[in-house]
Amino acid sequence: MPQSASDSPSREPASYESALAELDRLVQALESAQMPLDALLDGYRRGAELLAYCRSRLDAVEQQVKVLDGGQLQPWNDPT
């Protein structure tokens, strides 16, 4: 019996940017509706993993910014 993506251990992305790129490709594939049902389910699961990874990275960066700004997030002022 072939091994599905849900049977293999999850791969952690190399970076936030690579996770975002993979998530974008995955969303495009899911939206095309050209995948078998099992592949759609596996894609949804992988997308949820990637989304959780991206959120955790953004939360970590936000915490670092708070430390650098003395515990308070400052409003973003566009330099242009």
PDB file with one MODEL, atoms N, CA, C and O in Angstrom:
MODEL        1
ATOM      1  N   MET A   1       0.840  -1.177   0.000  1.00  0.00           N
ATOM      2  CA  MET A   1       0.000   0.000   0.000  1.00  0.00           C
ATOM      3  C   MET A   1       0.883   1.237   0.000  1.00  0.00           C
ATOM      4  O   MET A   1       1.802   1.312   0.815  1.00  0.00           O
ATOM      5  N   PRO A   2       0.647   2.228  -0.888  1.00  0.00           N
ATOM      6  CA  PRO A   2       1.506   3.399  -0.948  1.00  0.00           C
ATOM      7  C   PRO A   2       1.371   4.244   0.310  1.00  0.00           C
ATOM      8  O   PRO A   2       0.311   4.317   0.932  1.00  0.00           O
ATOM      9  N   GLN A   3       2.467   4.870   0.654  1.00  0.00           N
ATOM     10  CA  GLN A   3       2.483   5.709   1.834  1.00  0.00           C
ATOM     11  C   GLN A   3       1.975   7.097   1.453  1.00  0.00           C
ATOM     12  O   GLN A   3       2.446   7.682   0.478  1.00  0.00           O
ATOM     13  N   SER A   4       1.021   7.627   2.213  1.00  0.00           N
ATOM     14  CA  SER A   4       0.502   8.960   1.936  1.00  0.00           C
ATOM     15  C   SER A   4       1.299   9.986   2.723  1.00  0.00           C
ATOM     16  O   SER A   4       2.084   9.641   3.607  1.00  0.00           O
ATOM     17  N   ALA A   5       1.084  11.253   2.388  1.00  0.00           N
ATOM     18  CA  ALA A   5       1.797  12.330   3.068  1.00  0.00           C
ATOM     19  C   ALA A   5       1.457  12.363   4.548  1.00  0.00           C
ATOM     20  O   ALA A   5       2.289  12.769   5.359  1.00  0.00           O
ATOM     21  N   SER A   6       0.249  11.944   4.920  1.00  0.00           N
ATOM     22  CA  SER A   6      -0.127  11.975   6.327  1.00  0.00           C
ATOM     23  C   SER A   6       0.568  10.875   7.124  1.00  0.00           C
ATOM     24  O   SER A   6       0.636  10.961   8.351  1.00  0.00           O
ATOM     25  N   ASP A   7       1.094   9.830   6.446  1.00  0.00           N
ATOM     26  CA  ASP A   7       1.813   8.765   7.134  1.00  0.00           C
ATOM     27  C   ASP A   7       3.268   9.127   7.397  1.00  0.00           C
ATOM     28  O   ASP A   7       3.899   8.545   8.280  1.00  0.00           O
ATOM     29  N   SER A   8       3.800  10.066   6.655  1.00  0.00           N
ATOM     30  CA  SER A   8       5.202  10.447   6.812  1.00  0.00           C
ATOM     31  C   SER A   8       5.305  11.592   7.812  1.00  0.00           C
ATOM     32  O   SER A   8       4.354  12.353   7.984  1.00  0.00           O
ATOM     33  N   PRO A   9       6.462  11.720   8.476  1.00  0.00           N
ATOM     34  CA  PRO A   9       6.609  12.804   9.440  1.00  0.00           C
ATOM     35  C   PRO A   9       6.553  14.158   8.730  1.00  0.00           C
ATOM     36  O   PRO A   9       6.981  14.289   7.583  1.00  0.00           O
ATOM     37  N   SER A  10       6.027  15.147   9.419  1.00  0.00           N
ATOM     38  CA  SER A  10       5.917  16.490   8.851  1.00  0.00           C
ATOM     39  C   SER A  10       7.298  17.080   8.643  1.00  0.00           C
ATOM     40  O   SER A  10       8.205  16.895   9.455  1.00  0.00           O
ATOM     41  N   ARG A  11       7.435  17.785   7.553  1.00  0.00           N
ATOM     42  CA  ARG A  11       8.684  18.467   7.255  1.00  0.00           C
ATOM     43  C   ARG A  11       8.572  19.910   7.720  1.00  0.00           C
ATOM     44  O   ARG A  11       7.643  20.619   7.331  1.00  0.00           O
ATOM     45  N   GLU A  12       9.507  20.347   8.547  1.00  0.00           N
ATOM     46  CA  GLU A  12       9.494  21.745   8.963  1.00  0.00           C
ATOM     47  C   GLU A  12      10.152  22.569   7.862  1.00  0.00           C
ATOM     48  O   GLU A  12      11.207  22.197   7.348  1.00  0.00           O
ATOM     49  N   PRO A  13       9.533  23.680   7.505  1.00  0.00           N
ATOM     50  CA  PRO A  13      10.108  24.526   6.454  1.00  0.00           C
ATOM     51  C   PRO A  13      11.469  25.081   6.858  1.00  0.00           C
ATOM     52  O   PRO A  13      11.773  25.214   8.043  1.00  0.00           O
ATOM     53  N   ALA A  14      12.271  25.399   5.870  1.00  0.00           N
ATOM     54  CA  ALA A  14      13.603  25.953   6.131  1.00  0.00           C
ATOM     55  C   ALA A  14      13.518  27.376   6.668  1.00  0.00           C
ATOM     56  O   ALA A  14      14.390  27.813   7.419  1.00  0.00           O
ATOM     57  N   SER A  15      12.467  28.097   6.283  1.00  0.00           N
ATOM     58  CA  SER A  15      12.312  29.484   6.712  1.00  0.00           C
ATOM     59  C   SER A  15      10.854  29.903   6.582  1.00  0.00           C
ATOM     60  O   SER A  15      10.036  29.187   6.003  1.00  0.00           O
ATOM     61  N   TYR A  16      10.545  31.069   7.127  1.00  0.00           N
ATOM     62  CA  TYR A  16       9.202  31.626   7.000  1.00  0.00           C
ATOM     63  C   TYR A  16       8.858  31.816   5.526  1.00  0.00           C
ATOM     64  O   TYR A  16       7.752  31.501   5.088  1.00  0.00           O
ATOM     65  N   GLU A  17       9.814  32.332   4.778  1.00  0.00           N
ATOM     66  CA  GLU A  17       9.582  32.603   3.365  1.00  0.00           C
ATOM     67  C   GLU A  17       9.315  31.330   2.568  1.00  0.00           C
ATOM     68  O   GLU A  17       8.455  31.316   1.687  1.00  0.00           O
ATOM     69  N   SER A  18      10.048  30.263   2.874  1.00  0.00           N
ATOM     70  CA  SER A  18       9.812  29.008   2.160  1.00  0.00           C
ATOM     71  C   SER A  18       8.464  28.404   2.553  1.00  0.00           C
ATOM     72  O   SER A  18       7.785  27.801   1.721  1.00  0.00           O
ATOM     73  N   ALA A  19       8.077  28.566   3.820  1.00  0.00           N
ATOM     74  CA  ALA A  19       6.762  28.081   4.255  1.00  0.00           C
ATOM     75  C   ALA A  19       5.653  28.844   3.544  1.00  0.00           C
ATOM     76  O   ALA A  19       4.665  28.252   3.109  1.00  0.00           O
ATOM     77  N   LEU A  20       5.817  30.148   3.427  1.00  0.00           N
ATOM     78  CA  LEU A  20       4.820  30.968   2.757  1.00  0.00           C
ATOM     79  C   LEU A  20       4.716  30.614   1.277  1.00  0.00           C
ATOM     80  O   LEU A  20       3.617  30.559   0.726  1.00  0.00           O
ATOM     81  N   ALA A  21       5.854  30.374   0.638  1.00  0.00           N
ATOM     82  CA  ALA A  21       5.853  29.994  -0.778  1.00  0.00           C
ATOM     83  C   ALA A  21       5.177  28.628  -0.972  1.00  0.00           C
ATOM     84  O   ALA A  21       4.388  28.449  -1.899  1.00  0.00           O
ATOM     85  N   GLU A  22       5.491  27.674  -0.095  1.00  0.00           N
ATOM     86  CA  GLU A  22       4.859  26.355  -0.194  1.00  0.00           C
ATOM     87  C   GLU A  22       3.359  26.458   0.048  1.00  0.00           C
ATOM     88  O   GLU A  22       2.569  25.811  -0.639  1.00  0.00           O
ATOM     89  N   LEU A  23       2.970  27.268   1.022  1.00  0.00           N
ATOM     90  CA  LEU A  23       1.554  27.457   1.318  1.00  0.00           C
ATOM     91  C   LEU A  23       0.832  28.083   0.119  1.00  0.00           C
ATOM     92  O   LEU A  23      -0.294  27.700  -0.201  1.00  0.00           O
ATOM     93  N   ASP A  24       1.474  29.031  -0.532  1.00  0.00           N
ATOM     94  CA  ASP A  24       0.881  29.665  -1.715  1.00  0.00           C
ATOM     95  C   ASP A  24       0.673  28.645  -2.838  1.00  0.00           C
ATOM     96  O   ASP A  24      -0.386  28.611  -3.465  1.00  0.00           O
ATOM     97  N   ARG A  25       1.695  27.814  -3.085  1.00  0.00           N
ATOM     98  CA  ARG A  25       1.568  26.774  -4.120  1.00  0.00           C
ATOM     99  C   ARG A  25       0.464  25.779  -3.765  1.00  0.00           C
ATOM    100  O   ARG A  25      -0.292  25.336  -4.630  1.00  0.00           O
ATOM    101  N   LEU A  26       0.387  25.441  -2.492  1.00  0.00           N
ATOM    102  CA  LEU A  26      -0.612  24.491  -2.029  1.00  0.00           C
ATOM    103  C   LEU A  26      -2.027  25.049  -2.196  1.00  0.00           C
ATOM    104  O   LEU A  26      -2.931  24.339  -2.636  1.00  0.00           O
ATOM    105  N   VAL A  27      -2.211  26.305  -1.846  1.00  0.00           N
ATOM    106  CA  VAL A  27      -3.527  26.936  -2.002  1.00  0.00           C
ATOM    107  C   VAL A  27      -3.932  26.954  -3.474  1.00  0.00           C
ATOM    108  O   VAL A  27      -5.085  26.674  -3.803  1.00  0.00           O
ATOM    109  N   GLN A  28      -2.995  27.280  -4.356  1.00  0.00           N
ATOM    110  CA  GLN A  28      -3.303  27.279  -5.794  1.00  0.00           C
ATOM    111  C   GLN A  28      -3.715  25.891  -6.262  1.00  0.00           C
ATOM    112  O   GLN A  28      -4.656  25.754  -7.043  1.00  0.00           O
ATOM    113  N   ALA A  29      -3.020  24.863  -5.792  1.00  0.00           N
ATOM    114  CA  ALA A  29      -3.356  23.495  -6.183  1.00  0.00           C
ATOM    115  C   ALA A  29      -4.724  23.089  -5.640  1.00  0.00           C
ATOM    116  O   ALA A  29      -5.512  22.453  -6.340  1.00  0.00           O
ATOM    117  N   LEU A  30      -5.001  23.459  -4.389  1.00  0.00           N
ATOM    118  CA  LEU A  30      -6.292  23.119  -3.798  1.00  0.00           C
ATOM    119  C   LEU A  30      -7.433  23.844  -4.507  1.00  0.00           C
ATOM    120  O   LEU A  30      -8.508  23.278  -4.708  1.00  0.00           O
ATOM    121  N   GLU A  31      -7.194  25.085  -4.880  1.00  0.00           N
ATOM    122  CA  GLU A  31      -8.229  25.855  -5.566  1.00  0.00           C
ATOM    123  C   GLU A  31      -8.498  25.352  -6.975  1.00  0.00           C
ATOM    124  O   GLU A  31      -9.576  25.591  -7.520  1.00  0.00           O
ATOM    125  N   SER A  32      -7.539  24.663  -7.571  1.00  0.00           N
ATOM    126  CA  SER A  32      -7.725  24.167  -8.929  1.00  0.00           C
ATOM    127  C   SER A  32      -8.738  23.025  -8.973  1.00  0.00           C
ATOM    128  O   SER A  32      -9.295  22.721 -10.028  1.00  0.00           O
ATOM    129  N   ALA A  33      -8.973  22.394  -7.822  1.00  0.00           N
ATOM    130  CA  ALA A  33      -9.944  21.295  -7.699  1.00  0.00           C
ATOM    131  C   ALA A  33      -9.642  20.152  -8.657  1.00  0.00           C
ATOM    132  O   ALA A  33     -10.558  19.451  -9.088  1.00  0.00           O
ATOM    133  N   GLN A  34      -8.389  19.957  -8.993  1.00  0.00           N
ATOM    134  CA  GLN A  34      -7.988  18.880  -9.892  1.00  0.00           C
ATOM    135  C   GLN A  34      -7.285  17.758  -9.141  1.00  0.00           C
ATOM    136  O   GLN A  34      -6.602  16.937  -9.754  1.00  0.00           O
ATOM    137  N   MET A  35      -7.442  17.712  -7.832  1.00  0.00           N
ATOM    138  CA  MET A  35      -6.757  16.722  -7.015  1.00  0.00           C
ATOM    139  C   MET A  35      -7.763  15.677  -6.527  1.00  0.00           C
ATOM    140  O   MET A  35      -8.929  16.002  -6.304  1.00  0.00           O
ATOM    141  N   PRO A  36      -7.325  14.435  -6.360  1.00  0.00           N
ATOM    142  CA  PRO A  36      -8.201  13.424  -5.754  1.00  0.00           C
ATOM    143  C   PRO A  36      -8.506  13.797  -4.303  1.00  0.00           C
ATOM    144  O   PRO A  36      -7.772  14.569  -3.686  1.00  0.00           O
ATOM    145  N   LEU A  37      -9.574  13.252  -3.775  1.00  0.00           N
ATOM    146  CA  LEU A  37     -10.033  13.596  -2.429  1.00  0.00           C
ATOM    147  C   LEU A  37      -8.948  13.371  -1.372  1.00  0.00           C
ATOM    148  O   LEU A  37      -8.753  14.226  -0.508  1.00  0.00           O
ATOM    149  N   ASP A  38      -8.245  12.246  -1.423  1.00  0.00           N
ATOM    150  CA  ASP A  38      -7.195  11.984  -0.428  1.00  0.00           C
ATOM    151  C   ASP A  38      -6.079  13.023  -0.518  1.00  0.00           C
ATOM    152  O   ASP A  38      -5.546  13.458   0.503  1.00  0.00           O
ATOM    153  N   ALA A  39      -5.731  13.415  -1.729  1.00  0.00           N
ATOM    154  CA  ALA A  39      -4.694  14.430  -1.901  1.00  0.00           C
ATOM    155  C   ALA A  39      -5.183  15.784  -1.383  1.00  0.00           C
ATOM    156  O   ALA A  39      -4.399  16.544  -0.814  1.00  0.00           O
ATOM    157  N   LEU A  40      -6.450  16.090  -1.570  1.00  0.00           N
ATOM    158  CA  LEU A  40      -7.007  17.333  -1.030  1.00  0.00           C
ATOM    159  C   LEU A  40      -6.908  17.354   0.488  1.00  0.00           C
ATOM    160  O   LEU A  40      -6.535  18.368   1.079  1.00  0.00           O
ATOM    161  N   LEU A  41      -7.241  16.241   1.111  1.00  0.00           N
ATOM    162  CA  LEU A  41      -7.170  16.156   2.568  1.00  0.00           C
ATOM    163  C   LEU A  41      -5.727  16.297   3.057  1.00  0.00           C
ATOM    164  O   LEU A  41      -5.465  17.016   4.022  1.00  0.00           O
ATOM    165  N   ASP A  42      -4.796  15.613   2.395  1.00  0.00           N
ATOM    166  CA  ASP A  42      -3.380  15.737   2.752  1.00  0.00           C
ATOM    167  C   ASP A  42      -2.903  17.176   2.565  1.00  0.00           C
ATOM    168  O   ASP A  42      -2.152  17.700   3.388  1.00  0.00           O
ATOM    169  N   GLY A  43      -3.343  17.808   1.477  1.00  0.00           N
ATOM    170  CA  GLY A  43      -2.969  19.196   1.223  1.00  0.00           C
ATOM    171  C   GLY A  43      -3.514  20.131   2.285  1.00  0.00           C
ATOM    172  O   GLY A  43      -2.830  21.061   2.712  1.00  0.00           O
ATOM    173  N   TYR A  44      -4.732  19.889   2.707  1.00  0.00           N
ATOM    174  CA  TYR A  44      -5.333  20.702   3.759  1.00  0.00           C
ATOM    175  C   TYR A  44      -4.537  20.552   5.060  1.00  0.00           C
ATOM    176  O   TYR A  44      -4.252  21.536   5.742  1.00  0.00           O
ATOM    177  N   ARG A  45      -4.184  19.311   5.390  1.00  0.00           N
ATOM    178  CA  ARG A  45      -3.400  19.076   6.616  1.00  0.00           C
ATOM    179  C   ARG A  45      -2.052  19.787   6.546  1.00  0.00           C
ATOM    180  O   ARG A  45      -1.633  20.433   7.507  1.00  0.00           O
ATOM    181  N   ARG A  46      -1.378  19.665   5.409  1.00  0.00           N
ATOM    182  CA  ARG A  46      -0.069  20.324   5.258  1.00  0.00           C
ATOM    183  C   ARG A  46      -0.230  21.842   5.337  1.00  0.00           C
ATOM    184  O   ARG A  46       0.597  22.532   5.933  1.00  0.00           O
ATOM    185  N   GLY A  47      -1.292  22.349   4.736  1.00  0.00           N
ATOM    186  CA  GLY A  47      -1.544  23.785   4.804  1.00  0.00           C
ATOM    187  C   GLY A  47      -1.746  24.254   6.233  1.00  0.00           C
ATOM    188  O   GLY A  47      -1.256  25.318   6.612  1.00  0.00           O
ATOM    189  N   ALA A  48      -2.460  23.473   7.027  1.00  0.00           N
ATOM    190  CA  ALA A  48      -2.664  23.823   8.434  1.00  0.00           C
ATOM    191  C   ALA A  48      -1.333  23.833   9.190  1.00  0.00           C
ATOM    192  O   ALA A  48      -1.103  24.698  10.034  1.00  0.00           O
ATOM    193  N   GLU A  49      -0.461  22.873   8.887  1.00  0.00           N
ATOM    194  CA  GLU A  49       0.868  22.833   9.517  1.00  0.00           C
ATOM    195  C   GLU A  49       1.680  24.072   9.128  1.00  0.00           C
ATOM    196  O   GLU A  49       2.314  24.699   9.977  1.00  0.00           O
ATOM    197  N   LEU A  50       1.655  24.414   7.847  1.00  0.00           N
ATOM    198  CA  LEU A  50       2.408  25.577   7.377  1.00  0.00           C
ATOM    199  C   LEU A  50       1.876  26.870   7.985  1.00  0.00           C
ATOM    200  O   LEU A  50       2.648  27.749   8.368  1.00  0.00           O
ATOM    201  N   LEU A  51       0.563  26.980   8.072  1.00  0.00           N
ATOM    202  CA  LEU A  51      -0.042  28.163   8.675  1.00  0.00           C
ATOM    203  C   LEU A  51       0.365  28.293  10.139  1.00  0.00           C
ATOM    204  O   LEU A  51       0.695  29.389  10.593  1.00  0.00           O
ATOM    205  N   ALA A  52       0.345  27.191  10.879  1.00  0.00           N
ATOM    206  CA  ALA A  52       0.759  27.218  12.288  1.00  0.00           C
ATOM    207  C   ALA A  52       2.223  27.624  12.408  1.00  0.00           C
ATOM    208  O   ALA A  52       2.586  28.386  13.304  1.00  0.00           O
ATOM    209  N   TYR A  53       3.070  27.114  11.503  1.00  0.00           N
ATOM    210  CA  TYR A  53       4.489  27.473  11.521  1.00  0.00           C
ATOM    211  C   TYR A  53       4.658  28.978  11.279  1.00  0.00           C
ATOM    212  O   TYR A  53       5.400  29.645  12.000  1.00  0.00           O
ATOM    213  N   CYS A  54       3.971  29.507  10.266  1.00  0.00           N
ATOM    214  CA  CYS A  54       4.086  30.931   9.945  1.00  0.00           C
ATOM    215  C   CYS A  54       3.601  31.792  11.104  1.00  0.00           C
ATOM    216  O   CYS A  54       4.236  32.790  11.445  1.00  0.00           O
ATOM    217  N   ARG A  55       2.486  31.416  11.707  1.00  0.00           N
ATOM    218  CA  ARG A  55       1.977  32.173  12.859  1.00  0.00           C
ATOM    219  C   ARG A  55       2.960  32.163  14.019  1.00  0.00           C
ATOM    220  O   ARG A  55       3.166  33.186  14.672  1.00  0.00           O
ATOM    221  N   SER A  56       3.570  31.007  14.276  1.00  0.00           N
ATOM    222  CA  SER A  56       4.508  30.932  15.398  1.00  0.00           C
ATOM    223  C   SER A  56       5.744  31.788  15.129  1.00  0.00           C
ATOM    224  O   SER A  56       6.271  32.424  16.040  1.00  0.00           O
ATOM    225  N   ARG A  57       6.205  31.803  13.875  1.00  0.00           N
ATOM    226  CA  ARG A  57       7.358  32.648  13.535  1.00  0.00           C
ATOM    227  C   ARG A  57       7.014  34.128  13.671  1.00  0.00           C
ATOM    228  O   ARG A  57       7.820  34.904  14.183  1.00  0.00           O
ATOM    229  N   LEU A  58       5.832  34.525  13.222  1.00  0.00           N
ATOM    230  CA  LEU A  58       5.408  35.917  13.356  1.00  0.00           C
ATOM    231  C   LEU A  58       5.258  36.310  14.827  1.00  0.00           C
ATOM    232  O   LEU A  58       5.632  37.417  15.216  1.00  0.00           O
ATOM    233  N   ASP A  59       4.714  35.410  15.642  1.00  0.00           N
ATOM    234  CA  ASP A  59       4.590  35.682  17.074  1.00  0.00           C
ATOM    235  C   ASP A  59       5.966  35.859  17.715  1.00  0.00           C
ATOM    236  O   ASP A  59       6.157  36.743  18.549  1.00  0.00           O
ATOM    237  N   ALA A  60       6.918  35.018  17.324  1.00  0.00           N
ATOM    238  CA  ALA A  60       8.274  35.118  17.876  1.00  0.00           C
ATOM    239  C   ALA A  60       8.920  36.444  17.500  1.00  0.00           C
ATOM    240  O   ALA A  60       9.575  37.081  18.326  1.00  0.00           O
ATOM    241  N   VAL A  61       8.735  36.853  16.263  1.00  0.00           N
ATOM    242  CA  VAL A  61       9.306  38.133  15.825  1.00  0.00           C
ATOM    243  C   VAL A  61       8.628  39.280  16.567  1.00  0.00           C
ATOM    244  O   VAL A  61       9.295  40.231  16.975  1.00  0.00           O
ATOM    245  N   GLU A  62       7.319  39.202  16.745  1.00  0.00           N
ATOM    246  CA  GLU A  62       6.603  40.251  17.476  1.00  0.00           C
ATOM    247  C   GLU A  62       7.138  40.377  18.897  1.00  0.00           C
ATOM    248  O   GLU A  62       7.315  41.489  19.392  1.00  0.00           O
ATOM    249  N   GLN A  63       7.399  39.247  19.561  1.00  0.00           N
ATOM    250  CA  GLN A  63       7.940  39.278  20.920  1.00  0.00           C
ATOM    251  C   GLN A  63       9.329  39.923  20.943  1.00  0.00           C
ATOM    252  O   GLN A  63       9.654  40.666  21.869  1.00  0.00           O
ATOM    253  N   GLN A  64      10.136  39.642  19.936  1.00  0.00           N
ATOM    254  CA  GLN A  64      11.468  40.251  19.861  1.00  0.00           C
ATOM    255  C   GLN A  64      11.368  41.756  19.662  1.00  0.00           C
ATOM    256  O   GLN A  64      12.141  42.514  20.249  1.00  0.00           O
ATOM    257  N   VAL A  65      10.421  42.192  18.838  1.00  0.00           N
ATOM    258  CA  VAL A  65      10.224  43.624  18.602  1.00  0.00           C
ATOM    259  C   VAL A  65       9.769  44.306  19.883  1.00  0.00           C
ATOM    260  O   VAL A  65      10.206  45.415  20.188  1.00  0.00           O
ATOM    261  N   LYS A  66       8.887  43.642  20.637  1.00  0.00           N
ATOM    262  CA  LYS A  66       8.434  44.210  21.913  1.00  0.00           C
ATOM    263  C   LYS A  66       9.604  44.410  22.865  1.00  0.00           C
ATOM    264  O   LYS A  66       9.690  45.429  23.551  1.00  0.00           O
ATOM    265  N   VAL A  67      10.499  43.439  22.904  1.00  0.00           N
ATOM    266  CA  VAL A  67      11.676  43.565  23.770  1.00  0.00           C
ATOM    267  C   VAL A  67      12.522  44.756  23.328  1.00  0.00           C
ATOM    268  O   VAL A  67      12.972  45.550  24.153  1.00  0.00           O
ATOM    269  N   LEU A  68      12.731  44.870  22.028  1.00  0.00           N
ATOM    270  CA  LEU A  68      13.543  45.969  21.512  1.00  0.00           C
ATOM    271  C   LEU A  68      12.889  47.330  21.727  1.00  0.00           C
ATOM    272  O   LEU A  68      13.585  48.335  21.866  1.00  0.00           O
ATOM    273  N   ASP A  69      11.556  47.371  21.754  1.00  0.00           N
ATOM    274  CA  ASP A  69      10.824  48.628  21.938  1.00  0.00           C
ATOM    275  C   ASP A  69      10.390  48.838  23.379  1.00  0.00           C
ATOM    276  O   ASP A  69       9.468  49.611  23.635  1.00  0.00           O
ATOM    277  N   GLY A  70      11.024  48.176  24.312  1.00  0.00           N
ATOM    278  CA  GLY A  70      10.721  48.378  25.721  1.00  0.00           C
ATOM    279  C   GLY A  70       9.383  47.815  26.162  1.00  0.00           C
ATOM    280  O   GLY A  70       8.734  48.374  27.045  1.00  0.00           O
ATOM    281  N   GLY A  71       8.964  46.706  25.552  1.00  0.00           N
ATOM    282  CA  GLY A  71       7.741  46.038  25.979  1.00  0.00           C
ATOM    283  C   GLY A  71       6.477  46.545  25.315  1.00  0.00           C
ATOM    284  O   GLY A  71       5.395  46.030  25.596  1.00  0.00           O
ATOM    285  N   GLN A  72       6.576  47.529  24.450  1.00  0.00           N
ATOM    286  CA  GLN A  72       5.394  48.066  23.782  1.00  0.00           C
ATOM    287  C   GLN A  72       5.619  48.041  22.276  1.00  0.00           C
ATOM    288  O   GLN A  72       6.675  48.435  21.779  1.00  0.00           O
ATOM    289  N   LEU A  73       4.596  47.565  21.559  1.00  0.00           N
ATOM    290  CA  LEU A  73       4.671  47.640  20.111  1.00  0.00           C
ATOM    291  C   LEU A  73       4.393  49.068  19.692  1.00  0.00           C
ATOM    292  O   LEU A  73       3.425  49.682  20.141  1.00  0.00           O
ATOM    293  N   GLN A  74       5.237  49.586  18.838  1.00  0.00           N
ATOM    294  CA  GLN A  74       5.075  50.950  18.359  1.00  0.00           C
ATOM    295  C   GLN A  74       4.308  50.937  17.034  1.00  0.00           C
ATOM    296  O   GLN A  74       4.440  49.985  16.265  1.00  0.00           O
ATOM    297  N   PRO A  75       3.515  51.964  16.753  1.00  0.00           N
ATOM    298  CA  PRO A  75       2.821  52.015  15.462  1.00  0.00           C
ATOM    299  C   PRO A  75       3.832  52.092  14.324  1.00  0.00           C
ATOM    300  O   PRO A  75       4.895  52.700  14.447  1.00  0.00           O
ATOM    301  N   TRP A  76       3.467  51.460  13.215  1.00  0.00           N
ATOM    302  CA  TRP A  76       4.347  51.451  12.046  1.00  0.00           C
ATOM    303  C   TRP A  76       4.195  52.763  11.308  1.00  0.00           C
ATOM    304  O   TRP A  76       3.085  53.163  10.958  1.00  0.00           O
ATOM    305  N   ASN A  77       5.303  53.429  11.074  1.00  0.00           N
ATOM    306  CA  ASN A  77       5.307  54.655  10.271  1.00  0.00           C
ATOM    307  C   ASN A  77       6.033  54.354   8.982  1.00  0.00           C
ATOM    308  O   ASN A  77       7.228  54.057   8.980  1.00  0.00           O
ATOM    309  N   ASP A  78       5.304  54.433   7.886  1.00  0.00           N
ATOM    310  CA  ASP A  78       5.892  54.160   6.571  1.00  0.00           C
ATOM    311  C   ASP A  78       6.911  55.245   6.262  1.00  0.00           C
ATOM    312  O   ASP A  78       6.564  56.425   6.243  1.00  0.00           O
ATOM    313  N   PRO A  79       8.174  54.865   6.016  1.00  0.00           N
ATOM    314  CA  PRO A  79       9.234  55.849   5.790  1.00  0.00           C
ATOM    315  C   PRO A  79       9.106  56.584   4.451  1.00  0.00           C
ATOM    316  O   PRO A  79       9.852  57.533   4.211  1.00  0.00           O
ATOM    317  N   THR A  80       8.207  56.185   3.598  1.00  0.00           N
ATOM    318  CA  THR A  80       8.101  56.862   2.291  1.00  0.00           C
ATOM    319  C   THR A  80       7.166  58.025   2.339  1.00  0.00           C
ATOM    320  O   THR A  80       6.966  58.698   1.328  1.00  0.00           O
TER     321      THR A  80
ENDMDL
END
